[in-house]
Amino acid sequence: MEGNNKTDKELLIKGIKRLVICLFLMFLGPTLLHIAFSNNDKPLYYPILIVAILICITAIGMLYIGLNTIIDSIFNKKK
């Protein structure tokens, strides 16, 4: 039973890497969203707005995946 209580370090590192990517996207998405809303008369308004919204959605997804990976590493769930 002693071996079952250890955290899978490789899976934990993978989850932390995903959270770092999420953190980067959490700053990039709202920044692009602010740029798009402050320049709504420019021709690139809609493409920047669409990319910013997609980045924000991706950040939320990466947060979920990263936290799920860390929880799996703590409770020893292999996929």
C-alpha positions as CSV (number, residue, x, y, z in Angstrom):
1,M,0.0,0.0,0.0
2,E,2.9,2.4,0.5
3,G,3.6,2.7,-3.3
4,N,0.0,3.8,-4.0
5,N,0.2,7.1,-2.1
6,K,2.9,8.8,-4.2
7,T,2.3,11.6,-6.6
8,D,3.1,10.9,-10.3
9,K,5.8,13.6,-10.8
10,E,5.8,13.4,-14.6
11,L,2.0,13.9,-14.8
12,L,2.3,16.8,-12.2
13,I,4.9,18.6,-14.3
14,K,2.7,18.1,-17.4
15,G,-0.2,19.7,-15.5
16,I,2.0,22.6,-14.3
17,K,3.2,23.3,-17.8
18,R,-0.4,23.4,-19.0
19,L,-1.2,25.9,-16.2
20,V,1.7,28.1,-17.3
21,I,0.4,28.1,-20.8
22,C,-3.0,29.0,-19.4
23,L,-1.5,31.9,-17.4
24,F,0.1,33.2,-20.6
25,L,-3.2,32.9,-22.5
26,M,-5.1,34.6,-19.6
27,F,-3.0,37.7,-20.1
28,L,-2.9,37.6,-23.9
29,G,-6.7,37.1,-24.5
30,P,-8.0,40.1,-22.5
31,T,-5.1,42.3,-23.8
32,L,-6.1,41.6,-27.4
33,L,-9.8,42.0,-26.5
34,H,-9.0,45.5,-25.1
35,I,-7.0,46.4,-28.2
36,A,-9.9,45.2,-30.4
37,F,-12.5,47.2,-28.4
38,S,-10.4,50.4,-28.4
39,N,-9.9,50.3,-32.2
40,N,-13.3,49.4,-33.4
41,D,-13.1,51.7,-36.4
42,K,-10.0,49.9,-37.8
43,P,-10.2,47.2,-40.6
44,L,-8.7,44.5,-38.4
45,Y,-11.3,45.0,-35.6
46,Y,-13.3,41.7,-36.3
47,P,-10.3,39.4,-36.9
48,I,-8.6,40.6,-33.7
49,L,-11.9,40.3,-31.8
50,I,-12.4,36.8,-33.0
51,V,-8.8,35.7,-32.2
52,A,-9.1,37.3,-28.7
53,I,-12.3,35.5,-27.9
54,L,-10.8,32.2,-29.1
55,I,-7.7,32.8,-26.9
56,C,-9.9,33.4,-23.9
57,I,-11.9,30.2,-24.5
58,T,-8.7,28.3,-25.0
59,A,-7.4,29.7,-21.7
60,I,-10.4,28.4,-19.9
61,G,-10.0,25.0,-21.5
62,M,-6.3,24.9,-20.6
63,L,-7.2,25.7,-17.0
64,Y,-9.6,22.8,-16.8
65,I,-7.2,20.4,-18.5
66,G,-4.3,21.5,-16.4
67,L,-6.1,21.2,-13.1
68,N,-7.6,17.9,-14.1
69,T,-4.1,16.6,-14.9
70,I,-2.7,17.7,-11.6
71,I,-5.6,16.1,-9.8
72,D,-5.0,12.9,-11.7
73,S,-1.3,13.0,-10.8
74,I,-2.2,13.4,-7.1
75,F,-4.7,10.5,-7.0
76,N,-2.7,8.2,-9.3
77,K,-5.1,8.0,-12.3
78,K,-3.4,7.0,-15.5
79,K,-5.0,7.7,-18.8
